[in-house]
Amino acid sequence: MAKKEIQQNENKIEQLKNQIDNWVNDFNNNGKNFDRFELYEGNSISLGFIAYKDKQNITNVLISIHGKKPSNSISFPSSSLSEIEKILELITKYKELFEYVGKYQTKRKGKHY
């Protein structure tokens, strides 16, 4: 069961990487200077990629995260997209941390020190 779940997660990551690689290749091959790619759009948060070429004609990618508050963005060379797996691992760790903190704070409600 666990091996099957791990394989499914690896397949999803590989699909995501392929989708992003195809998008960047299409951007580069069509000589565009700017393009937007929506990766995920949810009820409370959305994630998008914006590709652009700088003055040296190097393709850069801007990751844009939009939520209820003003958006946060980070920009980096498109060659760094290969590190997406590490980013996903960090997001998973933070999710687990926030879930733990939320449970801890819920348990403390009503207690006065």
Rosetta silent file (secondary structure, phi, psi, omega in degrees, C-alpha in Angstrom):
SEQUENCE: MAKKEIQQNENKIEQLKNQIDNWVNDFNNNGKNFDRFELYEGNSISLGFIAYKDKQNITNVLISIHGKKPSNSISFPSSSLSEIEKILELITKYKELFEYVGKYQTKRKGKHY
SCORE:     score description
SCORE:     0.000 S_00000001
   1 L     0.000  -48.366 -178.470    0.000    0.000    0.000 S_00000001
   2 H   -66.166  -38.821  179.049    2.719    2.464    0.989 S_00000001
   3 H   -63.139  -39.317  179.648    4.828    1.583   -2.067 S_00000001
   4 H   -64.834  -42.312  179.491    1.836    2.220   -4.332 S_00000001
   5 H   -65.047  -41.149  178.135    1.191    5.604   -2.674 S_00000001
   6 H   -63.043  -43.551  179.319    4.856    6.588   -3.001 S_00000001
   7 H   -62.282  -40.865  178.748    4.818    5.595   -6.685 S_00000001
   8 H   -62.757  -42.637  178.427    1.664    7.671   -7.272 S_00000001
   9 H   -64.009  -41.560  178.178    3.294   10.707   -5.621 S_00000001
  10 H   -63.318  -39.217  178.136    6.445   10.232   -7.703 S_00000001
  11 H   -64.051  -41.035  178.701    4.303   10.026  -10.846 S_00000001
  12 H   -63.178  -42.824  179.209    2.500   13.265   -9.906 S_00000001
  13 H   -63.135  -43.620  179.767    5.815   15.038   -9.330 S_00000001
  14 H   -63.902  -40.232  177.192    7.143   13.767  -12.657 S_00000001
  15 H   -62.281  -42.877  178.901    3.973   14.929  -14.447 S_00000001
  16 H   -62.010  -46.358  179.325    4.320   18.369  -12.853 S_00000001
  17 H   -61.175  -42.791  178.879    7.968   18.626  -13.875 S_00000001
  18 H   -63.863  -40.808  179.878    7.122   17.573  -17.443 S_00000001
  19 H   -61.932  -44.504  179.445    4.271   20.083  -17.616 S_00000001
  20 H   -67.914  -43.938  178.483    6.546   22.914  -16.500 S_00000001
  21 H   -59.371  -43.639  179.060    9.389   21.806  -18.800 S_00000001
  22 H   -62.096  -41.036  179.723    7.010   21.705  -21.784 S_00000001
  23 H   -63.702  -45.724 -179.706    5.713   25.161  -20.935 S_00000001
  24 H   -65.676  -41.420  177.992    9.229   26.640  -20.670 S_00000001
  25 H   -61.830  -43.711  178.549   10.317   24.923  -23.911 S_00000001
  26 H   -61.069  -42.840  178.445    7.249   26.272  -25.723 S_00000001
  27 H   -59.427  -48.251 -178.149    7.991   29.738  -24.359 S_00000001
  28 H   -66.658  -41.859 -175.727   11.622   29.589  -25.533 S_00000001
  29 H   -71.112  -24.431 -178.384   10.855   28.092  -28.950 S_00000001
  30 L   -94.943    5.181  175.432    8.223   30.700  -29.828 S_00000001
  31 L    64.502   27.797 -179.524   10.478   33.679  -29.099 S_00000001
  32 L   -76.088  155.837  173.780    8.112   35.145  -26.523 S_00000001
  33 L  -103.395  -15.532 -176.640    9.222   37.796  -24.049 S_00000001
  34 E  -157.338  137.979  176.132    6.463   37.129  -21.516 S_00000001
  35 E  -156.451  152.953  179.493    4.022   34.307  -20.797 S_00000001
  36 E  -123.293  140.292 -179.201    1.823   33.143  -17.912 S_00000001
  37 E  -133.362  114.131  177.648    1.072   29.595  -16.887 S_00000001
  38 E   -83.970  123.636 -178.344   -1.525   28.835  -14.207 S_00000001
  39 E   -97.066  -40.634 -177.261   -0.544   25.714  -12.338 S_00000001
  40 E  -149.311  134.316  175.697   -3.144   25.577   -9.587 S_00000001
  41 E  -132.725  110.271 -179.000   -6.205   27.618   -8.802 S_00000001
  42 L  -110.485 -171.907 -179.689   -8.000   26.860   -5.536 S_00000001
  43 L   -73.041  -36.912 -175.153  -10.629   28.549   -3.397 S_00000001
  44 L  -116.316  -10.148 -179.316   -8.209   30.361   -1.096 S_00000001
  45 L  -152.605  147.123  174.548   -4.875   30.252   -2.929 S_00000001
  46 E  -136.398  153.307 -176.913   -3.579   30.014   -6.473 S_00000001
  47 E  -126.616  128.387  179.311   -0.146   29.355   -7.894 S_00000001
  48 E  -136.874  157.336  175.376    1.078   30.642  -11.228 S_00000001
  49 E  -115.700  138.687  173.713    4.280   30.857  -13.184 S_00000001
  50 E  -123.128  123.955  177.563    5.293   33.842  -15.288 S_00000001
  51 E  -101.787  142.702  176.214    8.197   33.409  -17.712 S_00000001
  52 E  -151.626  156.614  177.821   10.147   36.355  -19.053 S_00000001
  53 E  -106.107  132.016  179.814   13.436   36.994  -20.810 S_00000001
  54 L   -83.985 -172.960 -175.808   15.884   39.447  -19.288 S_00000001
  55 L   -63.776  -25.330  177.876   18.243   41.804  -21.160 S_00000001
  56 L   -89.380    8.654 -179.793   20.732   38.963  -21.701 S_00000001
  57 L    65.321   26.759  175.817   17.907   36.863  -23.257 S_00000001
  58 L   -91.127  131.442  179.057   18.006   34.419  -20.327 S_00000001
  59 E   -75.689  127.556  176.079   14.654   32.873  -19.510 S_00000001
  60 E  -119.345  155.052  179.650   13.597   33.541  -15.924 S_00000001
  61 E  -122.638  132.784  175.214   10.579   32.244  -14.072 S_00000001
  62 E  -108.874  121.713  174.751    8.544   34.165  -11.537 S_00000001
  63 E   -92.920  126.900 -177.329    6.441   32.027   -9.192 S_00000001
  64 E  -118.999  121.896  178.432    3.395   33.956   -8.082 S_00000001
  65 E  -112.659  120.601 -178.370    1.282   32.820   -5.130 S_00000001
  66 E  -112.262  130.212  175.736   -2.019   34.621   -4.702 S_00000001
  67 L  -132.181 -156.194  179.070   -4.142   34.371   -1.583 S_00000001
  68 L   -70.744  -30.035  178.610   -6.575   36.550    0.315 S_00000001
  69 L   -93.548  174.862  178.613   -3.736   38.921    1.218 S_00000001
  70 L   -53.217  150.547 -174.486   -1.381   40.574   -1.305 S_00000001
  71 L   -73.332  156.992  174.645    0.523   38.092   -3.440 S_00000001
  72 E  -117.250  141.422 -178.450    4.031   36.869   -2.826 S_00000001
  73 E  -139.007  153.800  173.589    6.422   36.165   -5.671 S_00000001
  74 E  -138.558  139.452 -178.178    9.908   34.825   -6.220 S_00000001
  75 E  -119.500  141.027 -179.154   11.910   35.059   -9.432 S_00000001
  76 E  -158.490  162.276  177.888   14.760   32.776  -10.539 S_00000001
  77 E   -62.443  145.415 -177.345   16.437   31.434  -13.708 S_00000001
  78 H   -62.409  -23.313  178.069   14.371   28.766  -15.450 S_00000001
  79 H   -63.283  -19.256  179.312   17.277   26.322  -15.090 S_00000001
  80 H   -79.125   -7.190 -179.735   16.419   26.197  -11.367 S_00000001
  81 H   -60.722  -21.899  179.674   13.059   24.533  -12.075 S_00000001
  82 H   -65.055  -14.575 -179.456   14.806   21.174  -11.719 S_00000001
  83 H   -92.085   13.214 -176.640   14.864   21.827   -7.971 S_00000001
  84 H   -59.442  -32.192  179.835   11.053   21.806   -7.708 S_00000001
  85 H   -60.155  -42.264  179.609   11.140   18.504   -5.797 S_00000001
  86 H   -64.460  -38.798  178.068   13.051   20.127   -2.934 S_00000001
  87 H   -63.915  -42.925  179.371   10.544   22.981   -2.848 S_00000001
  88 H   -63.403  -37.771  177.079    7.655   20.509   -2.673 S_00000001
  89 H   -61.831  -42.839  178.861    9.354   18.700    0.221 S_00000001
  90 H   -63.968  -42.178  178.817    9.630   21.987    2.144 S_00000001
  91 H   -60.253  -41.704  178.936    5.982   22.821    1.499 S_00000001
  92 H   -63.254  -43.301  179.578    5.004   19.395    2.859 S_00000001
  93 H   -62.275  -43.825  179.703    7.134   19.902    5.981 S_00000001
  94 H   -65.526  -37.492  178.081    5.605   23.325    6.647 S_00000001
  95 H   -59.955  -46.757  178.858    2.102   21.944    6.154 S_00000001
  96 H   -62.128  -40.297  179.413    2.794   19.265    8.772 S_00000001
  97 H   -63.364  -47.051 -178.905    4.254   21.884   11.130 S_00000001
  98 H   -65.601  -35.804  176.590    1.254   24.205   10.810 S_00000001
  99 H   -64.296  -41.172  178.990   -1.160   21.312   11.357 S_00000001
 100 H   -64.329  -46.763  179.939    0.751   20.365   14.524 S_00000001
 101 H   -61.497  -41.412  178.626    0.787   23.948   15.817 S_00000001
 102 H   -60.647  -41.944  178.619   -2.947   24.274   15.096 S_00000001
 103 H   -66.039  -41.279 -179.328   -3.713   21.132   17.110 S_00000001
 104 H   -63.954  -44.514 -179.447   -1.493   22.332   19.958 S_00000001
 105 H   -66.459  -35.616  178.109   -3.155   25.754   20.088 S_00000001
 106 H   -63.403  -40.458  179.918   -6.622   24.162   20.025 S_00000001
 107 H   -66.378  -31.252 -176.804   -5.710   22.028   23.052 S_00000001
 108 H   -81.969  -16.207 -178.743   -4.484   25.108   24.945 S_00000001
 109 L   -59.800  138.031  178.939   -7.659   27.150   24.420 S_00000001
 110 L    93.071  -17.763  177.671   -9.510   27.660   27.644 S_00000001
 111 L   -90.746  132.762  179.719   -6.397   27.216   29.789 S_00000001
 112 L  -115.860  132.886  179.758   -5.221   30.353   31.517 S_00000001
 113 L  -113.858    0.000    0.000   -1.708   30.758   32.834 S_00000001
